[in-house]
């Protein structure tokens, strides 16, 4: 965008009016160029000759005022577009996860929360596992596994996952009847070891 002095002839402007126009000019520079028009709008429909003549002759403003009018109109368009965008996107909410119970898990300086949702019509129970401070896996083939336990042993796998941040959240689903089990554990696993590995989190 051009400099303010190249767009506006500030000679004769009151100080407060010049300051206001400079703020508008700065807003337009921050907003950047508007998006390209769709092809359908690149060529407006033709108008009768008499209408064109009326547009050319109206309004009769001094030549020095036309850049001011153009900057103000462009700023208004930017504010309207930006306000509409923020209003529309501000109402969007993250999808919720319906929860019937939350099961805390802890161990080795880490903490996890297992959120259990109601089962669907087929008998699958969705779950959301949030883990905090679990160590990242040293190799790409390493992972963690969530298990259901019975008699203190991990016997029913509930899903595998990896972590790469301080907090990791994963969605899982299992077809089990939880009344047959006692609790949950998370174990560390490797590509060559598919039986339950060392327990790192437990209920």
Backbone as ProteinMPNN parsed JSONL, in Angstrom:
{"seq_chain_A": "XXXXXXXXXXXXXXXXXXXXXXXXXXXXXXXXXXXXXXXXXXXXXXXXXXXXXXXXXXXXXXXXXXXXXXXXXXXXXXXXXXXXXXXXXXXXXXXXXXXXXXXXXXXXXXXXXXXXXXXXXXXXXXXXXXXXXXXXXXXXXXXXXXXXXXXXXXXXXXXXXXXXXXXXXXXXXXXXXXXXXXXXXXXXXXXXXXXXXXXXXXX", "coords_chain_A": {"N_chain_A": [[0.852, -1.186, 0.0], [0.432, 2.349, -0.607], [2.271, 5.169, 0.741], [0.986, 7.26, 3.393], [1.168, 9.965, 2.766], [1.192, 9.835, 0.019], [-1.354, 9.206, -0.663], [-3.196, 10.857, 0.624], [-3.836, 14.291, 0.6], [-2.739, 16.213, 2.919], [-2.688, 18.869, 3.37], [-4.177, 21.665, 4.775], [-5.906, 20.208, 6.318], [-7.532, 19.653, 9.449], [-5.811, 19.04, 12.559], [-6.914, 16.897, 14.134], [-8.509, 15.586, 12.24], [-6.597, 14.765, 10.382], [-5.133, 12.995, 11.997], [-7.073, 11.035, 12.462], [-7.475, 10.038, 9.877], [-4.95, 8.995, 9.398], [-4.933, 6.864, 11.221], [-6.903, 5.255, 10.06], [-5.63, 4.672, 7.652], [-3.449, 3.179, 8.611], [-4.824, 0.954, 9.644], [-5.788, -0.17, 7.287], [-3.403, -0.942, 6.062], [-2.546, -2.914, 7.84], [-4.577, -4.784, 7.514], [-4.197, -5.686, 4.945], [-4.345, -6.546, 1.388], [-7.62, -6.872, -0.126], [-9.538, -9.962, -0.663], [-9.454, -11.661, -3.885], [-11.838, -10.843, -6.404], [-14.629, -12.935, -7.284], [-14.925, -14.535, -10.527], [-17.439, -13.934, -11.624], [-18.022, -11.417, -10.721], [-16.174, -9.717, -11.723], [-16.731, -8.205, -14.011], [-18.976, -5.784, -14.076], [-22.548, -5.541, -14.666], [-23.728, -3.905, -17.636], [-24.786, -0.488, -17.737], [-27.376, 1.924, -18.433], [-26.638, 4.748, -20.548], [-27.413, 7.249, -19.559], [-27.504, 6.795, -16.812], [-24.823, 6.354, -16.219], [-23.779, 8.873, -16.701], [-24.945, 10.318, -14.639], [-23.691, 9.177, -12.45], [-21.031, 9.92, -12.838], [-21.199, 12.655, -12.441], [-21.86, 12.956, -9.777], [-20.909, 12.734, -6.341], [-20.426, 16.332, -6.237], [-17.632, 16.854, -5.167], [-14.677, 18.438, -3.889], [-11.573, 17.846, -5.634], [-9.473, 17.168, -3.939], [-10.712, 15.896, -1.834], [-11.558, 13.382, -2.642], [-9.633, 11.168, -2.365], [-9.713, 10.951, 0.458], [-12.361, 10.163, 0.902], [-12.282, 7.668, -0.397], [-10.427, 6.202, 1.166], [-11.743, 6.158, 3.65], [-14.086, 4.75, 2.977], [-13.009, 2.282, 2.23], [-11.872, 1.497, 4.663], [-14.169, 1.204, 6.213], [-15.325, -0.982, 4.926], [-13.422, -2.963, 5.493], [-13.648, -3.118, 8.295], [-16.305, -3.956, 8.594], [-16.25, -6.451, 7.275], [-14.291, -7.783, 8.834], [-15.515, -7.715, 11.375], [-17.824, -9.254, 10.895], [-16.633, -11.692, 10.291], [-15.343, -12.357, 12.728], [-17.544, -12.471, 14.406], [-19.05, -14.584, 13.317], [-17.225, -16.745, 13.507], [-16.617, -16.705, 16.173], [-18.756, -17.848, 17.452], [-18.525, -20.512, 17.101], [-18.133, -23.625, 18.652], [-16.074, -25.959, 20.364], [-16.423, -29.422, 19.638], [-18.394, -31.328, 21.909], [-17.899, -33.936, 24.369], [-19.837, -36.423, 25.415], [-20.128, -37.54, 28.673], [-20.283, -40.19, 30.998], [-18.909, -41.047, 33.203], [-15.788, -40.337, 34.879], [-12.565, -41.573, 35.003], [-9.802, -41.441, 36.986], [-6.252, -41.803, 36.51], [-2.942, -42.648, 37.504], [0.656, -42.433, 38.006], [4.232, -42.869, 38.076], [4.9, -40.141, 38.002], [3.12, -39.122, 36.184], [-0.189, -38.27, 34.963], [-3.576, -39.137, 34.244], [-6.81, -38.947, 32.663], [-9.635, -40.779, 32.108], [-12.367, -40.56, 30.171], [-15.579, -41.77, 29.968], [-18.103, -42.57, 27.719], [-21.675, -42.98, 27.014], [-22.696, -46.24, 25.816], [-23.123, -47.083, 22.316], [-25.799, -48.024, 20.006], [-24.909, -50.418, 18.985], [-23.361, -51.485, 20.928], [-20.828, -50.506, 21.32], [-18.534, -48.668, 23.259], [-17.636, -45.403, 23.455], [-14.608, -43.713, 24.353], [-12.555, -41.227, 25.886], [-9.276, -40.461, 26.305], [-7.139, -38.625, 28.248], [-3.858, -37.797, 28.683], [-1.151, -36.769, 30.745], [2.121, -35.55, 30.985], [3.389, -37.938, 30.288], [6.275, -39.761, 29.297], [7.844, -39.129, 26.138], [8.037, -41.395, 23.348], [11.024, -43.188, 22.699], [11.575, -44.418, 20.264], [10.1, -44.711, 16.977], [8.567, -46.941, 16.724], [7.688, -47.559, 19.235], [5.068, -47.449, 21.69], [2.087, -46.656, 23.637], [-0.303, -48.569, 25.527], [-3.702, -48.998, 26.374], [-5.38, -50.868, 28.827], [-7.944, -53.082, 30.089], [-8.384, -54.45, 33.332], [-8.263, -57.488, 35.31], [-8.295, -59.212, 38.304], [-5.956, -57.889, 38.935], [-4.427, -58.038, 36.625], [-3.536, -57.095, 33.293], [-5.725, -57.647, 30.746], [-7.527, -57.122, 28.622], [-7.2, -55.402, 25.707], [-7.546, -51.921, 24.991], [-6.844, -49.945, 23.227], [-4.246, -48.326, 21.326], [-1.683, -45.774, 21.525], [0.383, -42.865, 20.949], [2.534, -40.336, 22.371], [3.39, -36.91, 22.062], [3.475, -34.477, 23.187], [3.112, -32.361, 26.096], [0.511, -32.688, 27.045], [-1.703, -35.086, 25.853], [-4.493, -36.088, 23.972], [-6.678, -38.668, 23.176], [-9.093, -40.486, 21.229], [-10.955, -43.393, 21.861], [-12.528, -46.635, 21.438], [-14.439, -49.32, 22.675], [-15.805, -52.7, 22.808], [-16.516, -53.92, 25.177], [-18.075, -55.309, 28.145], [-18.045, -53.543, 30.937], [-18.549, -54.428, 33.493], [-17.368, -56.832, 33.864], [-14.791, -56.411, 34.554], [-12.11, -54.927, 36.535], [-10.573, -52.559, 36.561], [-8.388, -50.093, 34.961], [-5.265, -49.987, 33.158], [-2.262, -48.436, 31.882], [0.212, -49.37, 29.674], [3.67, -49.609, 28.613], [4.788, -50.268, 25.337], [6.421, -52.143, 22.708], [7.368, -52.653, 19.253], [7.982, -55.317, 18.94], [6.942, -56.585, 21.099], [4.033, -57.625, 22.08], [2.465, -58.549, 24.114], [1.128, -57.558, 27.367], [3.064, -54.859, 28.496], [5.393, -53.169, 30.761], [3.663, -51.58, 33.44], [2.648, -48.247, 33.478], [0.755, -46.38, 34.165], [-2.114, -46.47, 36.297], [-5.401, -47.253, 37.633]], "CA_chain_A": [[0.0, 0.0, 0.0], [1.196, 3.575, -0.694], [2.409, 5.935, 1.969], [-0.153, 8.129, 3.693], [1.335, 11.23, 2.051], [0.916, 9.639, -1.405], [-2.781, 8.975, -0.852], [-3.98, 11.957, 1.186], [-3.272, 15.627, 0.62], [-3.06, 16.664, 4.273], [-2.641, 20.325, 3.48], [-5.459, 22.275, 5.09], [-6.702, 19.354, 7.201], [-7.4, 19.881, 10.88], [-4.948, 17.997, 13.15], [-7.663, 15.705, 14.551], [-8.946, 14.879, 11.047], [-5.425, 14.096, 9.819], [-4.809, 11.853, 12.86], [-8.078, 9.996, 12.238], [-7.204, 9.41, 8.587], [-3.737, 8.189, 9.523], [-5.309, 5.613, 11.874], [-7.594, 4.445, 9.058], [-4.611, 4.204, 6.706], [-2.691, 2.117, 9.283], [-5.684, -0.23, 9.692], [-5.836, -0.789, 5.957], [-2.123, -1.599, 5.825], [-2.52, -4.136, 8.632], [-5.536, -5.751, 6.981], [-3.699, -6.243, 3.7], [-5.253, -6.412, 0.244], [-8.84, -7.684, -0.041], [-9.51, -11.153, -1.511], [-9.812, -11.458, -5.283], [-13.246, -10.989, -6.73], [-14.96, -14.088, -8.125], [-15.036, -14.152, -11.942], [-18.757, -13.402, -11.967], [-18.141, -10.027, -10.323], [-15.109, -8.908, -12.295], [-17.291, -7.31, -15.015], [-20.336, -5.44, -13.665], [-23.487, -5.418, -15.789], [-23.748, -2.59, -18.29], [-25.86, 0.399, -17.296], [-27.738, 2.905, -19.457], [-25.712, 5.869, -20.664], [-27.812, 8.348, -18.704], [-27.131, 6.49, -15.434], [-23.391, 6.568, -16.107], [-23.551, 10.306, -16.631], [-25.318, 10.766, -13.304], [-22.676, 8.714, -11.509], [-19.841, 10.727, -13.038], [-21.403, 14.016, -11.988], [-22.289, 12.996, -8.378], [-21.214, 14.075, -5.865], [-19.48, 17.353, -6.655], [-16.699, 17.11, -4.077], [-13.363, 18.898, -4.369], [-10.691, 16.745, -6.014], [-8.631, 16.796, -2.818], [-11.474, 15.094, -0.889], [-11.848, 12.039, -3.146], [-8.841, 10.132, -1.688], [-10.198, 10.786, 1.822], [-13.584, 9.371, 0.817], [-11.93, 6.305, -0.77], [-9.81, 5.548, 2.312], [-12.766, 5.931, 4.665], [-14.969, 3.682, 2.513], [-12.285, 1.012, 2.3], [-11.752, 1.133, 6.067], [-15.471, 0.715, 6.667], [-15.515, -2.331, 4.386], [-12.561, -3.878, 6.246], [-14.206, -3.307, 9.633], [-17.528, -4.752, 8.483], [-15.859, -7.828, 6.958], [-13.629, -8.364, 9.993], [-16.488, -7.926, 12.435], [-18.659, -10.396, 10.541], [-15.846, -12.927, 10.394], [-15.14, -12.684, 14.131], [-18.828, -12.851, 14.996], [-19.426, -15.92, 12.853], [-16.328, -17.775, 14.007], [-16.61, -16.687, 17.619], [-19.846, -18.659, 17.959], [-18.219, -21.928, 16.945], [-17.694, -24.271, 19.878], [-15.443, -27.267, 20.175], [-17.388, -30.505, 19.845], [-18.395, -31.842, 23.267], [-17.821, -35.385, 24.518], [-20.766, -36.791, 26.468], [-19.414, -38.373, 29.631], [-21.063, -40.751, 32.096], [-18.017, -41.1, 34.357], [-14.385, -40.009, 34.643], [-11.7, -42.468, 35.777], [-8.43, -40.925, 37.065], [-5.149, -42.765, 36.505], [-1.698, -41.962, 37.88], [1.838, -43.279, 38.166], [5.507, -42.443, 37.486], [4.894, -38.697, 37.787], [2.162, -38.781, 35.136], [-1.592, -38.28, 35.361], [-4.476, -39.323, 33.105], [-8.245, -38.985, 32.918], [-10.352, -41.562, 31.11], [-13.775, -40.175, 30.144], [-16.353, -42.86, 29.374], [-19.389, -42.116, 27.19], [-22.668, -44.058, 26.953], [-22.512, -47.122, 24.655], [-24.044, -46.864, 21.21], [-26.785, -49.089, 19.813], [-24.22, -51.67, 18.654], [-22.625, -51.964, 22.085], [-19.491, -49.912, 21.405], [-18.459, -47.584, 24.243], [-16.577, -44.434, 23.161], [-13.839, -43.216, 25.484], [-11.564, -40.181, 25.593], [-8.179, -40.568, 27.26], [-6.232, -37.47, 28.304], [-2.669, -38.144, 29.473], [-0.286, -35.624, 31.03], [3.5, -35.797, 31.44], [3.961, -39.232, 29.917], [7.492, -39.587, 28.491], [7.723, -39.418, 24.709], [8.638, -42.677, 22.994], [12.351, -42.977, 22.088], [11.585, -44.922, 18.885], [8.808, -44.572, 16.311], [7.809, -48.19, 16.856], [7.212, -47.683, 20.611], [3.747, -46.858, 21.9], [1.41, -46.993, 24.888], [-1.531, -49.348, 25.343], [-4.664, -48.965, 27.472], [-5.932, -52.199, 29.06], [-8.824, -53.385, 31.206], [-7.729, -55.423, 34.208], [-9.024, -58.408, 36.153], [-7.38, -59.845, 39.263], [-4.696, -57.17, 38.901], [-3.689, -58.293, 35.39], [-4.042, -56.485, 32.064], [-6.179, -58.766, 29.911], [-8.334, -56.717, 27.472], [-6.659, -54.164, 25.134], [-8.553, -50.899, 24.681], [-6.369, -49.023, 22.201], [-2.845, -47.919, 21.357], [-1.47, -44.36, 21.227], [1.705, -42.287, 21.193], [2.468, -38.967, 22.882], [4.455, -36.029, 21.581], [3.308, -33.199, 23.854], [2.889, -32.463, 27.537], [-0.829, -33.261, 27.188], [-2.178, -35.75, 24.643], [-5.862, -36.588, 24.104], [-7.009, -39.615, 22.116], [-10.416, -41.099, 21.278], [-10.923, -44.848, 21.751], [-13.841, -47.273, 21.511], [-14.313, -50.747, 22.994], [-17.1, -53.389, 22.849], [-16.55, -54.756, 26.371], [-18.964, -55.068, 29.281], [-17.11, -53.157, 31.987], [-18.848, -55.108, 34.747], [-16.528, -58.033, 33.944], [-13.417, -56.012, 34.817], [-11.896, -54.211, 37.788], [-9.987, -51.229, 36.368], [-7.605, -49.865, 33.75], [-3.846, -49.646, 33.264], [-1.558, -48.068, 30.654], [1.525, -50.016, 29.624], [4.588, -49.246, 27.536], [4.878, -51.38, 24.38], [7.344, -52.033, 21.58], [6.877, -53.336, 18.055], [8.233, -56.764, 19.037], [6.413, -57.082, 22.365], [2.618, -57.307, 22.02], [1.823, -58.864, 25.403], [1.19, -56.372, 28.229], [4.388, -54.457, 28.947], [5.433, -52.569, 32.091], [2.573, -50.652, 33.742], [3.121, -46.897, 33.783], [-0.39, -45.683, 34.775], [-3.136, -47.397, 36.756], [-6.49, -46.662, 38.389]], "C_chain_A": [[0.884, 1.231, 0.0], [1.312, 4.235, 0.67], [1.214, 6.844, 2.156], [-0.06, 9.412, 2.882], [1.037, 11.089, 0.566], [-0.567, 9.502, -1.688], [-3.605, 10.19, -0.457], [-3.195, 13.247, 1.09], [-3.662, 16.25, 1.951], [-3.05, 18.17, 4.42], [-4.035, 20.888, 3.73], [-6.336, 21.433, 5.993], [-6.48, 19.746, 8.653], [-6.558, 18.755, 11.485], [-5.705, 16.738, 13.548], [-8.149, 14.898, 13.348], [-7.784, 14.132, 10.396], [-5.053, 12.872, 10.646], [-5.784, 10.714, 12.637], [-7.806, 9.273, 10.928], [-5.925, 8.573, 8.623], [-4.037, 6.852, 10.205], [-6.012, 4.677, 10.892], [-6.598, 3.857, 8.07], [-3.804, 3.063, 7.323], [-3.504, 0.831, 9.381], [-5.715, -0.953, 8.361], [-4.525, -1.496, 5.639], [-2.028, -2.908, 6.6], [-3.434, -5.206, 8.052], [-5.039, -6.399, 5.702], [-4.706, -6.096, 2.575], [-6.48, -7.288, 0.399], [-8.724, -8.908, -0.922], [-9.947, -10.839, -2.933], [-11.301, -11.642, -5.491], [-13.483, -12.283, -7.5], [-15.153, -13.637, -9.564], [-16.372, -13.51, -12.297], [-18.887, -11.928, -11.633], [-17.071, -9.132, -10.932], [-15.631, -7.901, -13.313], [-18.722, -6.985, -14.631], [-21.25, -5.325, -14.876], [-23.508, -3.995, -16.338], [-24.952, -1.811, -17.829], [-26.192, 1.364, -18.426], [-26.804, 4.095, -19.41], [-26.087, 6.987, -19.721], [-27.456, 8.075, -17.25], [-25.651, 6.72, -15.219], [-23.081, 8.048, -15.979], [-23.882, 10.83, -15.248], [-24.26, 10.353, -12.286], [-21.423, 9.563, -11.621], [-20.008, 12.095, -12.405], [-21.734, 14.097, -10.502], [-21.307, 12.229, -7.512], [-20.152, 15.056, -6.315], [-18.597, 17.724, -5.471], [-15.404, 17.654, -4.648], [-12.451, 17.714, -4.639], [-9.868, 16.258, -4.837], [-9.354, 15.868, -1.864], [-11.717, 13.66, -1.373], [-10.962, 10.97, -2.517], [-9.298, 9.885, -0.261], [-11.426, 9.898, 1.831], [-13.265, 7.904, 0.505], [-11.322, 5.545, 0.41], [-10.844, 5.222, 3.371], [-13.698, 4.799, 4.265], [-14.289, 2.326, 2.603], [-12.134, 0.549, 3.744], [-13.058, 0.593, 6.61], [-15.72, -0.702, 6.178], [-14.683, -3.348, 5.151], [-13.146, -4.164, 7.609], [-15.452, -4.166, 9.592], [-17.19, -6.21, 8.22], [-15.223, -8.507, 8.163], [-14.587, -8.637, 11.122], [-17.389, -9.103, 12.154], [-17.918, -11.697, 10.673], [-15.684, -13.337, 11.853], [-16.435, -13.117, 14.783], [-19.213, -14.258, 14.603], [-18.555, -17.001, 13.431], [-16.281, -17.815, 15.519], [-17.698, -17.558, 18.212], [-19.587, -20.15, 17.824], [-17.67, -22.484, 18.247], [-17.053, -25.61, 19.551], [-16.469, -28.365, 20.442], [-17.263, -31.09, 21.233], [-18.328, -33.369, 23.237], [-18.711, -35.748, 25.698], [-20.121, -37.822, 27.394], [-20.351, -38.885, 30.721], [-20.219, -40.895, 33.358], [-16.591, -40.795, 33.922], [-13.534, -40.867, 35.572], [-10.295, -41.87, 35.812], [-7.413, -42.063, 37.086], [-3.872, -41.994, 36.821], [-0.564, -42.986, 38.001], [3.046, -42.682, 37.485], [5.51, -40.948, 37.155], [3.933, -38.234, 36.714], [0.738, -38.911, 35.662], [-2.448, -38.41, 34.109], [-5.918, -39.314, 33.588], [-8.916, -39.725, 31.764], [-11.834, -41.206, 31.217], [-14.556, -41.225, 29.35], [-17.72, -42.323, 28.97], [-20.394, -43.268, 27.21], [-22.422, -44.94, 25.737], [-23.523, -46.806, 23.564], [-24.963, -48.071, 21.04], [-26.149, -50.435, 19.487], [-23.446, -52.239, 19.831], [-21.208, -51.458, 22.187], [-19.521, -48.741, 22.381], [-17.322, -46.634, 23.871], [-15.901, -43.97, 24.443], [-12.88, -42.141, 24.997], [-10.509, -40.209, 26.69], [-7.286, -39.337, 27.139], [-5.075, -37.826, 29.224], [-1.774, -36.916, 29.584], [1.057, -36.097, 31.554], [3.989, -37.216, 31.204], [5.219, -39.003, 29.082], [7.213, -39.885, 27.016], [8.478, -40.703, 24.393], [9.987, -42.451, 22.303], [12.421, -43.441, 20.642], [10.188, -44.835, 18.298], [7.946, -45.82, 16.444], [7.292, -48.407, 18.275], [5.866, -46.982, 20.76], [3.237, -47.214, 23.283], [0.129, -47.748, 24.571], [-2.395, -49.21, 26.592], [-5.316, -50.338, 27.588], [-6.99, -52.154, 30.164], [-8.192, -54.495, 32.02], [-8.743, -56.302, 34.946], [-8.012, -59.163, 37.025], [-5.992, -59.216, 39.196], [-3.877, -57.364, 37.65], [-4.353, -57.607, 34.206], [-4.435, -57.591, 31.105], [-6.941, -58.33, 28.658], [-7.802, -55.401, 26.916], [-7.779, -53.209, 24.731], [-8.085, -49.885, 23.647], [-4.94, -48.594, 22.426], [-2.732, -46.439, 21.016], [-0.015, -43.997, 21.499], [1.51, -40.874, 21.728], [3.626, -38.172, 22.306], [4.342, -34.637, 22.191], [3.138, -33.443, 25.348], [1.528, -33.091, 27.822], [-1.257, -33.839, 25.852], [-3.564, -36.314, 24.919], [-6.181, -37.474, 22.91], [-8.421, -40.144, 22.333], [-10.284, -42.597, 21.027], [-12.353, -45.38, 21.809], [-13.646, -48.76, 21.74], [-15.702, -51.376, 23.058], [-17.332, -54.157, 24.144], [-17.676, -54.354, 27.331], [-18.063, -54.796, 30.489], [-17.374, -53.865, 33.319], [-18.002, -56.371, 34.931], [-15.093, -57.711, 34.358], [-13.342, -55.163, 36.093], [-11.384, -52.789, 37.583], [-9.225, -51.142, 35.066], [-6.141, -49.658, 34.119], [-3.362, -49.192, 31.89], [-0.174, -48.678, 30.729], [2.363, -49.434, 28.495], [4.795, -50.474, 26.655], [5.929, -51.089, 23.309], [6.78, -52.845, 20.417], [7.032, -54.847, 18.149], [7.648, -57.377, 20.302], [4.944, -56.694, 22.458], [1.851, -57.751, 23.261], [1.947, -57.636, 26.299], [2.596, -56.089, 28.74], [4.329, -53.878, 30.347], [4.308, -51.546, 32.285], [3.16, -49.299, 34.121], [2.038, -46.027, 34.41], [-1.4, -46.732, 35.215], [-4.207, -46.64, 37.527], [-6.337, -46.971, 39.866]], "O_chain_A": [[1.985, 1.187, 0.548], [0.579, 3.924, 1.609], [0.51, 7.164, 1.198], [-1.065, 9.902, 2.367], [0.676, 12.064, -0.094], [-0.997, 9.664, -2.83], [-4.592, 10.52, -1.115], [-2.022, 13.295, 1.458], [-4.774, 16.755, 2.105], [-3.371, 18.691, 5.487], [-4.965, 20.611, 2.973], [-7.407, 21.884, 6.402], [-5.375, 20.126, 9.041], [-6.585, 17.631, 10.983], [-5.214, 15.629, 13.335], [-8.204, 13.669, 13.411], [-7.951, 13.011, 9.915], [-4.698, 11.831, 10.093], [-5.383, 9.551, 12.62], [-7.893, 8.046, 10.861], [-5.836, 7.549, 7.945], [-3.474, 5.823, 9.829], [-5.764, 3.471, 10.88], [-6.702, 2.69, 7.692], [-3.503, 2.084, 6.641], [-2.958, -0.261, 9.224], [-5.675, -2.182, 8.302], [-4.538, -2.552, 5.006], [-1.499, -3.897, 6.093], [-3.111, -6.394, 8.089], [-5.41, -7.532, 5.396], [-5.803, -5.578, 2.785], [-6.391, -8.356, 1.004], [-7.906, -8.923, -1.842], [-10.699, -9.895, -3.174], [-11.942, -12.476, -4.85], [-12.631, -12.693, -8.288], [-15.505, -12.483, -9.807], [-16.434, -12.642, -13.167], [-19.751, -11.244, -12.181], [-17.058, -7.925, -10.689], [-15.034, -6.836, -13.471], [-19.61, -7.814, -14.831], [-20.789, -5.046, -15.983], [-23.331, -3.021, -15.606], [-26.011, -2.379, -17.559], [-25.354, 1.595, -19.297], [-26.244, 4.416, -18.362], [-25.211, 7.622, -19.134], [-27.136, 9.008, -16.514], [-25.245, 7.22, -14.169], [-22.196, 8.429, -15.212], [-23.177, 11.697, -14.73], [-23.967, 11.106, -11.357], [-20.811, 9.896, -10.607], [-19.042, 12.646, -11.877], [-21.88, 15.205, -9.985], [-20.891, 11.142, -7.912], [-19.073, 14.64, -6.737], [-18.782, 18.769, -4.848], [-15.067, 17.353, -5.794], [-12.538, 16.692, -3.958], [-9.587, 15.064, -4.735], [-8.703, 15.113, -1.142], [-12.056, 12.8, -0.56], [-11.489, 9.919, -2.151], [-9.282, 8.745, 0.202], [-11.537, 8.99, 2.654], [-13.889, 7.0, 1.062], [-11.656, 4.382, 0.637], [-10.83, 4.128, 3.934], [-14.066, 3.974, 5.102], [-14.907, 1.338, 3.0], [-12.252, -0.642, 4.032], [-13.064, -0.367, 7.381], [-16.257, -1.532, 6.911], [-15.147, -4.453, 5.435], [-13.151, -5.312, 8.053], [-15.645, -5.019, 10.459], [-17.755, -7.107, 8.846], [-15.552, -9.648, 8.489], [-14.496, -9.679, 11.772], [-17.697, -9.877, 13.06], [-18.483, -12.699, 11.111], [-15.86, -14.506, 12.195], [-16.441, -14.022, 15.618], [-19.651, -15.045, 15.442], [-19.051, -18.062, 13.812], [-15.942, -18.847, 16.099], [-17.587, -17.973, 19.366], [-20.335, -20.965, 18.364], [-16.818, -21.856, 18.876], [-17.435, -26.294, 18.602], [-17.284, -28.255, 21.358], [-16.15, -31.331, 21.702], [-18.65, -34.005, 22.234], [-18.393, -35.428, 26.843], [-19.629, -38.854, 26.938], [-21.119, -38.117, 31.3], [-20.756, -40.869, 34.465], [-16.229, -40.969, 32.758], [-13.755, -40.887, 36.783], [-9.646, -41.792, 34.769], [-7.681, -43.143, 37.611], [-3.737, -40.827, 36.452], [-0.778, -44.195, 38.085], [2.92, -42.056, 36.433], [6.066, -40.541, 36.135], [3.932, -37.054, 36.364], [0.491, -39.572, 36.67], [-2.111, -37.876, 33.053], [-6.214, -39.623, 34.743], [-8.782, -39.346, 30.601], [-12.482, -41.507, 32.219], [-14.226, -41.523, 28.203], [-18.413, -41.699, 29.773], [-20.002, -44.418, 27.404], [-21.975, -44.434, 24.708], [-24.626, -46.329, 23.834], [-24.914, -49.018, 21.825], [-26.771, -51.478, 19.687], [-22.927, -53.353, 19.751], [-20.449, -51.916, 23.041], [-20.432, -47.914, 22.333], [-16.155, -47.016, 23.961], [-16.541, -43.85, 25.487], [-12.45, -42.147, 23.844], [-10.817, -40.006, 27.865], [-6.748, -39.044, 26.071], [-5.277, -38.122, 30.402], [-1.655, -36.129, 28.645], [1.127, -36.936, 32.452], [4.927, -37.655, 31.87], [5.221, -38.116, 28.228], [6.438, -40.785, 26.693], [9.436, -41.057, 25.08], [10.084, -41.607, 21.412], [13.229, -42.929, 19.867], [9.2, -44.878, 19.031], [6.726, -45.754, 16.291], [6.53, -49.346, 18.508], [5.569, -46.032, 20.036], [3.87, -47.975, 24.013], [-0.451, -47.595, 23.496], [-1.902, -49.292, 27.717], [-5.752, -50.912, 26.59], [-6.941, -51.304, 31.054], [-7.539, -55.382, 31.469], [-9.892, -55.923, 35.171], [-7.009, -59.681, 36.533], [-4.981, -59.896, 39.373], [-2.736, -56.907, 37.593], [-5.579, -57.544, 34.122], [-3.592, -58.387, 30.691], [-7.001, -59.1, 27.7], [-7.93, -54.371, 27.577], [-8.813, -53.621, 24.204], [-8.873, -49.037, 23.23], [-4.472, -48.508, 23.561], [-3.579, -45.9, 20.304], [0.713, -44.719, 22.181], [0.443, -40.284, 21.558], [4.713, -38.707, 22.09], [5.036, -33.716, 21.762], [3.034, -34.583, 25.8], [1.396, -33.921, 28.722], [-1.183, -33.159, 24.828], [-3.797, -36.937, 25.954], [-5.977, -37.075, 21.763], [-8.892, -40.241, 23.466], [-9.592, -43.023, 20.102], [-13.277, -44.658, 22.184], [-12.807, -49.394, 21.099], [-16.679, -50.679, 23.329], [-18.254, -54.969, 24.213], [-18.152, -53.22, 27.323], [-17.402, -55.701, 30.998], [-16.497, -53.893, 34.183], [-17.931, -56.916, 36.033], [-14.269, -58.614, 34.5], [-14.358, -54.744, 36.647], [-11.729, -51.899, 38.359], [-9.378, -51.982, 34.179], [-5.812, -49.22, 35.221], [-3.965, -49.517, 30.867], [0.53, -48.522, 31.727], [1.838, -48.846, 27.55], [4.956, -51.586, 27.158], [6.271, -49.936, 23.048], [5.839, -53.621, 20.581], [6.288, -55.584, 17.502], [7.837, -58.567, 20.553], [4.623, -55.577, 22.862], [0.696, -57.364, 23.438], [2.773, -56.762, 26.036], [3.241, -56.952, 29.336], [3.339, -54.063, 31.055], [4.036, -50.742, 31.393], [4.048, -49.208, 34.969], [2.342, -45.055, 35.102], [-1.529, -47.775, 34.573], [-3.972, -45.535, 38.015], [-7.168, -46.553, 40.673]]}, "name": "protein", "num_of_chains": 1, "seq": "XXXXXXXXXXXXXXXXXXXXXXXXXXXXXXXXXXXXXXXXXXXXXXXXXXXXXXXXXXXXXXXXXXXXXXXXXXXXXXXXXXXXXXXXXXXXXXXXXXXXXXXXXXXXXXXXXXXXXXXXXXXXXXXXXXXXXXXXXXXXXXXXXXXXXXXXXXXXXXXXXXXXXXXXXXXXXXXXXXXXXXXXXXXXXXXXXXXXXXXXXXX"}
